[in-house]
C-alpha cells in the first residue's frame, strides 16, 4: 500500500473534498484563463435556467460549460507540473503545454457548437 495515500472511508472523502476546494481556490487565484472561463459560466448559467428548452438540452448546455472548466483545470495541472520539473525550454515540455492548450480550445469549440445547436432554433422561432 502506498504510504502517501489517505485512509479509507469518510475521512478519505472529507480530505478529497478539502483538496478539491483547495484546487479550485488555487485555480481562481493563479490561473487567469480559469477565472475568465468561470465568469463565462456564471454569466451563461441563467440562460440554462430560463431558456425554453428540454431538460436534456439544459444538461447539454451545462455539461459543455463544465467540460471547459474541467479541461482548463487539467491543462493548468499539466502546466504546473511541467514548470515544476524545469523552466528551461524543452521540446517535450512545449508539446505538453501546447496539447493542453489545444484540449482547452477544443472544449471551447464543443461548448460553442453545443450552445449554437441548442439555442439557434429557439432564437429563430422567437424572431419569426
N, C-alpha and C positions, 0 to 999 in steps of 0.2 A: 504494500500500500504506500502511496506517495505521502510522505510526511508533511508536505505543503498543502495537501487537500484539507478542506474543513471537515468537521464532523457531520454525521448524517442527521436526518430528522428536521424538526422545526428550527433548530439553531442554524443549520445549514441554509435553510430557506430565508431566515431572517438576515443572515450575513450576505446572502446573494442579493437581497433587496437593497441592503445598505451599499454594497459595491455598485449596483446598478444606479442607484441615486447619485453616488459619487461620480460615476462615469458620465451621467447626464449633466451634472453640475460642471464638471471639468470641460465637457464639450461646449457648454454655453460660455464658460469663461475664456476658453483658449482657442476656440475654432470659429472664426468669422463666418465661414460658409454654413456651419451648423446653425448659428444664430439667424442668418438670413432665411434659411430653409424652414426653421421652426416658426419664424414670424409669418412666412408664407402660409404654413399650415394653419396657424391661428387665424389668419385673415380669411382663408378659404373654408375653414370649418363651419361657419354659419351657413354657407351655401349648401353644404351637405345636408344640413337640417331643414332648410326652407325650400330647397328645390323640389318641384313636383315630379319626383322620380321614384322608382320602385326601391324596395329595401335592398335588393341585390345591387342595383345601381349605386345606391348610397354606400354600400360596402365596398364596391369597386373604387369609388372616389376616395374614400377614407384609406383603403389599402394602398392605393397608388401614392398617396402622400406619406403614409407611414413607411413605405418602402424607401422613399427618398431619404428619410431620416435614418433608417437602418443602414443603408448603403453608405451614407455620409459618416456615420459612426465607425463603420468598418474601415472606410478609407482613412479616417483620422487615426485609427488604431495602427494601420499599416504604416502611415507616415511617421507616427511617434516611434514605432519600433525601428524603422529604418534610420531615423535621426539618432536614436539611442545607440545603435550599433556604430555609426560613423557619420559625421557630417561631410566627409570627403566625397567628392563626386565619384560615382561608380556606375557602370552601365546597368548592373542588376538593381541597384537602388533606384535609379531613374526609371527603369522599366516597371518596378513595383509601384512606384508613385504614379506613373502615367496610367497604368492599368487600373489603379484605384480611382483615379480621376475619370477614366473612361466609364467605369461602372457607375459612378455618380451621374455622369452625363446621360447614360442610357436609362437610368431610373427616372431622371427628369423628363426625358423624351417619352417614356412609357406613361408617366403621370400626365403629361400634356395631351397625349393621344387619348388616354382614358377620359380625361375631362372633356375633351372635344367631342368624343364619340357619345358620351352620356348627355352632355348639355346642348349640343348643336340642335338635335330635334326639338328640345324644349324651347330654345330661343327662336327657332324657325316657326314653331307653332304660335308663339306669342306675337311674332311680327306679321303673321298672315291673317 
